[in-house]
Amino acid sequence: MKQSLTKFILAIITQDPGLVAGGGAPVFIARDRNEQDRIALYLARVTEGVVHDLENGVYVLVKH
């Protein structure tokens, strides 16, 4: 029986590194909201992931 991960966090994008800690996903630090949006968009395109806004200044890029 073959098993594989089907849902997992690919990356975290934030302006405030103090909001995230630990974990196995890479954290991208943006200078402002525009850069945060741009990083999230580009990473989503490249990885075919989905961006979720946690509404606390953190975006999570997830592979569904």
N, C-alpha and C positions, 0 to 999 in steps of 0.2 A: 504494500500500500504506500503510495507516494504522497507526502504531505508537503505543503508549501504555504508561505505567508501570503495572504491575499489582501490584507489591509494593514498599512503601517505608515508611520510618520517619516517623511523624506527629509524635511528641513523645517526650521523655525526661523522666522524673520521678525525682528523687533528693532525698535529704536532705543530701548532701555535694557541693556544686558542684565540688569538686576532683577528683571521679571522672570528670567529663565535660569535653570541650574540643572546640572547633571544630564543624564539621558544619553542616548546613542545617536541622536540626530544632529547634524551640523547646525550651528546657529549663525545666521547672517545678521550683522548689525548695520542698520541704515542710518544715515545722517538726518533724514526727515521723512515725512509721510510720502512724498512723491517718490523718493528713492525706494522706500519700503514697498510701495505698490509696484514699481518697475521690477525690482528684484523678484518679487512674488510672481509676477506675470511671466517673466523670462524663465524662471525655474519651472513653473507649471507647464509651459510650452515644451521645454526640453525633456522633462520627466513624464509628461502626460499625467501629471498629478492634479489634485484639486486643492485650491486655497480656501482655508476656513479662517475667518476673522473671529478671534476670541473676544473681541470688543474691550480689550484691556491694553491695547497697543502691541499685541502679539498676533502674528499670522502663523498658521500651521499648514504646511504643505503635506497632503496625505495622498497615498496611492490606494485607491479603492479596488 
